[in-house]
Structure formats: C-alpha cells, structure tokens
C-alpha cells in the first residue's frame, strides 16, 4: 500500500506540474488563461514591486534549497527516496501557482511592437522558447527528471540508478538548454510592460546566478573531470560563445 501511495503521489505531482507548465505559457504570454502577468487590478507601484519580489524569492529559495545534495540526503534519510524528485516537482509547481495567483500587474509599457510581421516573429520565438524547454527534458530523461521513473521503479522493488551524464543534441550547443528556453520565452514579447520586465529581469538574474554558482558546482563535484571538460567545450547558456563559463 505504501508503494501504491507513493505512485499516486508522484503521478499527482506530475499532473500538477503539467498544469503549472502549460499555465506558465499563458501567464507570461498573456494568452488563453484568466490571470496573466499583465491582468488584474493594478496596485501602487511600490506594493506591486514588493509583493512580486517576495513571490519570486519564494520560488527561488524553494528551487535552490531543495535541489542541493545536502537537502536530498536529509529528505532521503527521513522519507522514501522514491518521493524526493516528485516532492521537489510538486513544491516547485505550487510555488509557480502562488505566483500566478498573487502576481501584481504593472501595466506601464516599456516597449510595444506595432509592426505585424515583427510581432508575429516575436510570438513564434516565444513559443519556440517553451518548445526548447520541453524538448530539452526529453534529450536527457524526462521521466526521471520529473520523478516518474523513481515511483515506478519503487513499485517494482527496483532502485533507480543515478542519472547518467548526457550531452545529447541541444546539450552540445549549451550546457543548460532548458534555461535557454526559459530566457527566450520570458523576453520574446511584442509588448513589454514594467511588470513583465521585472519578472524577466529577476528570473534571468536568478537563472545565471543559480546555475553558475550552485548547480554547476554540484555537477562538477558529482561528475568530476568529465563535466569540467564539458564546461571548457560548451557555453553555459548563451550559444556560440566559446569563452569558458
């Protein structure tokens, strides 16, 4: 029964992730969803900035703390190891849902592209960014990344092996194509408001800081010389830059 409960828990966590991911496209792109980055009652500028920074900080802290090896060790020593990735995905998704729910719009326009062709190109680039995010997860192991392999292996009394170091397809272009996709999606817009700009700037800074000073440090420690060589050969996030990251 415990293994079945873990299976259900992981499946629910994955479904919530899918909903949060799809909603993110509408939220950032101001399309198809009831609450977007630029919709809702606009409060005072000061209140909007403070609330939005708090929301983004909650996501950043959850995302960074739970991704660290020490937290994973603590979690695995107190709970089932099969639940660790699903729990991370679930809480990340809930943090995103909190952002969608409580985000305060600041609708003053920074730029607006009125040319129809250029606007259509930016929209296409926006969707390309999200496609890169999703595609990049399958270029490594989508089901392991989102905890599904772990819960199914646990049901079959198997131990999920440690993730293999892979540099397939887009991972030969940049070391973190998922993050590249997010950056493209966050910045490709024909109408940039102050609220959207705040979101894009803060998430961009977080991505570069967290990847360079936290995730890459953990990867060098766990993979070793192979990853160090990979760092020298492939840019971190920006394609076609040959300097060491």
C-alpha positions in Angstrom: 0.0 0.0 0.0 2.9 2.4 0.7 4.3 1.9 -2.7 0.9 2.4 -4.3 0.5 5.6 -2.3 3.9 6.8 -3.5 2.9 6.0 -7.1 -0.3 8.0 -6.7 1.6 10.9 -5.0 4.2 11.0 -7.8 1.5 10.9 -10.5 -0.5 13.7 -8.9 2.7 15.8 -8.6 3.4 15.3 -12.3 -0.1 16.2 -13.3 0.1 19.4 -11.2 3.5 20.1 -12.9 1.9 19.8 -16.4 -0.9 22.1 -15.4 1.6 24.7 -14.0 3.8 24.4 -17.0 1.0 24.9 -19.5 -0.4 27.8 -17.5 3.0 29.4 -17.4 2.8 29.8 -21.2 -0.5 31.6 -21.0 0.6 33.6 -17.9 3.8 35.0 -19.5 2.3 35.3 -23.0 -1.0 37.0 -21.9 -3.0 34.3 -23.7 -5.7 31.8 -23.0 -5.7 31.9 -19.2 -7.8 34.0 -16.8 -4.9 35.5 -14.9 -1.8 36.7 -16.7 1.3 38.7 -15.9 -0.5 41.9 -17.1 -4.1 41.3 -16.0 -5.8 42.1 -12.7 -6.3 45.1 -10.6 -3.1 47.2 -10.5 -2.0 48.3 -7.0 0.5 51.0 -6.2 3.9 50.6 -7.8 5.7 50.1 -4.5 3.3 47.4 -3.3 3.4 45.6 -6.6 7.2 45.5 -6.7 7.5 44.3 -3.1 4.8 41.6 -3.5 6.2 40.3 -6.8 9.8 40.2 -5.5 8.6 38.2 -2.5 6.7 35.8 -4.8 9.8 35.3 -7.0 12.0 34.9 -3.9 9.8 32.1 -2.5 10.2 30.2 -5.8 13.9 30.8 -6.0 14.5 29.7 -2.4 12.4 26.6 -2.8 14.0 25.7 -6.1 17.6 26.2 -4.9 17.4 24.7 -1.4 15.6 21.5 -2.5 18.0 21.0 -5.4 21.1 20.8 -3.2 22.6 17.5 -2.4 22.5 18.1 1.4 18.8 18.6 1.3 18.3 15.5 -0.9 20.4 13.5 1.7 18.2 14.8 4.5 15.0 14.0 2.6 16.1 10.5 1.7 17.1 9.7 5.3 13.7 10.7 6.6 11.3 9.8 3.7 11.2 7.4 0.8 13.9 8.2 -1.8 11.4 7.5 -4.5 9.4 10.6 -3.4 12.3 13.1 -3.4 12.0 14.2 -7.0 8.2 14.2 -7.0 8.2 16.3 -3.9 10.6 18.8 -5.5 8.4 19.0 -8.6 5.2 19.3 -6.5 6.5 22.2 -4.4 8.1 24.0 -7.4 4.7 23.8 -9.2 2.9 25.1 -6.1 5.3 28.0 -5.9 4.5 28.8 -9.5 0.8 28.6 -8.9 1.3 31.0 -6.0 3.0 33.4 -8.4 0.1 33.1 -10.9 -2.4 33.7 -8.2 -0.9 36.6 -6.3 1.1 38.4 -9.1 0.5 42.1 -9.1 0.4 43.7 -12.6 2.3 46.8 -13.5 1.0 47.6 -16.9 3.1 50.7 -17.9 4.6 49.8 -21.3 8.3 49.7 -21.7 8.0 48.8 -25.4 5.3 47.8 -27.9 6.0 46.4 -31.3 3.2 47.6 -33.7 4.6 46.0 -36.9 2.5 43.0 -37.6 5.3 40.9 -39.1 7.8 41.6 -36.3 5.1 41.0 -33.7 4.3 37.6 -35.3 8.0 36.7 -35.3 8.3 37.5 -31.6 5.3 35.4 -30.9 6.9 32.5 -32.8 10.1 32.9 -30.9 8.1 33.0 -27.6 6.6 29.6 -28.4 10.0 28.3 -29.6 11.4 29.1 -26.2 8.8 26.9 -24.5 9.3 24.2 -27.1 13.0 24.2 -26.3 12.3 23.8 -22.6 10.1 20.8 -23.1 12.2 19.2 -25.8 15.4 19.6 -23.7 13.8 17.5 -20.9 13.4 14.5 -23.3 17.0 14.9 -24.6 18.2 13.7 -21.2 15.4 11.7 -19.3 12.1 13.5 -19.0 10.6 10.7 -16.8 13.5 10.6 -14.4 13.7 14.4 -14.3 10.1 14.7 -13.1 10.1 11.7 -10.7 8.1 9.2 -12.7 10.9 6.7 -13.2 11.6 6.7 -9.4 8.0 6.0 -8.4 7.6 3.2 -11.0 10.9 1.6 -10.1 9.9 1.7 -6.4 6.6 -0.1 -7.2 8.7 -2.8 -8.9 11.2 -3.0 -5.9 13.9 -1.5 -8.0 16.4 1.2 -7.2 16.5 3.9 -9.8 20.2 4.3 -10.9 21.9 7.6 -10.7 21.3 9.9 -13.7 23.8 9.4 -16.5 25.8 12.3 -17.7 24.5 13.0 -21.2 25.3 15.7 -23.8 22.7 14.9 -26.5 21.5 17.3 -29.2 20.9 20.8 -27.7 23.2 19.9 -24.8 26.1 20.0 -27.4 25.1 23.6 -28.1 24.7 24.8 -24.5 25.1 23.1 -21.1 21.7 24.3 -19.9 19.2 24.4 -22.9 16.2 24.3 -20.5 17.3 27.6 -19.1 18.0 29.0 -22.5 14.4 28.1 -23.5 13.0 29.9 -20.4 15.1 33.0 -21.2 13.8 33.1 -24.8 10.2 32.7 -23.6 10.5 35.4 -20.9 12.0 38.0 -23.2 10.3 37.4 -26.6 7.3 39.7 -26.4 5.9 42.4 -28.6 4.5 44.2 -25.6 6.8 44.5 -22.6 5.3 46.0 -19.5 7.1 47.1 -16.3 5.6 44.0 -14.6 6.8 41.7 -17.3 10.2 43.4 -17.3 10.5 42.9 -13.5 9.6 39.2 -13.9 12.1 38.8 -16.8 15.0 40.6 -15.1 14.7 38.9 -11.8 14.3 35.4 -13.3 17.2 36.0 -15.6 19.4 37.0 -12.8 18.3 34.0 -10.7 18.9 31.6 -13.6 22.5 32.8 -14.2 23.4 33.0 -10.5 21.8 29.7 -9.5 23.3 27.8 -12.5 26.8 29.2 -12.3 27.3 29.2 -8.5 25.1 26.4 -7.3 24.1 23.8 -10.0 27.4 23.9 -11.8 29.3 23.5 -8.5 27.2 20.4 -7.7 27.7 19.0 -11.2 31.5 19.4 -11.0 31.5 17.7 -7.6 29.3 14.7 -8.7 30.6 14.2 -12.2 34.2 15.4 -11.9 36.6 15.8 -14.8 34.1 14.9 -17.5 32.0 17.9 -16.5 35.0 20.2 -16.2 36.0 19.2 -19.8 32.4 19.8 -20.9 32.5 23.3 -19.3 35.5 24.2 -21.4 34.0 23.0 -24.6 30.4 24.1 -24.4 28.9 27.5 -23.3 26.8 27.6 -20.2 23.6 29.2 -21.5 24.3 31.5 -24.4 25.0 29.6 -27.7 28.1 30.2 -29.8 30.2 31.8 -27.1 33.5 30.0 -26.8 34.8 31.6 -23.7 34.9 29.5 -20.5 31.8 29.7 -18.4 
